[in-house]
Amino acid sequence: MKKTFSLTHEKLKTPRLVDAIKHEVKKYLKRERKKPLPEGSDFWDFDCKYGHTEESANVIHVSALNKNIDDAVEHELTSFYLEILAKPAIRTVKPIADEE
């Protein structure tokens, strides 16, 4: 998903529009996670970018999507750019710290 979301609408108020955007993002993530995984991968990972414009987009983590959408509302932007690309990934085991 590569999309520029508008935060202005003639009939909808901004909070309602923000809820609709968050719902669309959540629905996209859910739909991508349901796709069958390729051989040798454990889960779907996502490369995400957020910016006030497409040119100024920075890499963010999936968990920061809602926070960045709220950031756009705080700065009273008329639109913002969001890019979410799914990729297969393999889980890595976190090393256990040696207790001494």
C-alpha positions, -999 to +999 in steps of 0.1 A: +000+000+000+015+033-011-010+060-005-014+097+004-043+101+028-062+134+029-073+147+063-099+171+049-134+162+038-164+185+032-188+163+051-167+142+076-151+157+106-114+150+112-117+126+141-141+104+121-118+106+091-088+096+112-107+065+125-115+055+090-078+058+080-067+037+110-094+011+101-082+009+065-046+004+076-056-023+101-077-040+075-048-040+050-024-055+076-049-082+084-055-091+048-017-093+041-011-115+071-038-140+059-019-147+026+000-180+024+036-178+035+064-189+011+085-219+020+111-212+047+094-181+063+076-179+096+056-147+094+048-116+074+070-085+082+062-050+070+084-022+057+067+010+066+073+046+057+055+077+070+060+113+060+042+146+054+050+141+017+062+111-003+096+127-007+101+133+031+089+098+042+110+081+069+111+044+078+090+035+109+080+003+127+046-012+123+037-005+159+042+032+153+016+036+126-012+048+148+011+072+166+023+087+134-013+091+121-021+110+153+011+131+147-004+142+114-035+154+131-015+172+158+004+191+132-029+200+114-017+186+081-041+184+052-026+151+040+002+126+048+020+098+030+019+062+042+037+032+026+033-004+039+050-033+020+047-069+032+077-092+031+081-128+043+105-131+073+120-156+097+118-152+134+151-148+152+156-161+188+166-134+212+199-143+230+194-151+267+216-130+290+239-151+311+230-149+347+261-148+369 
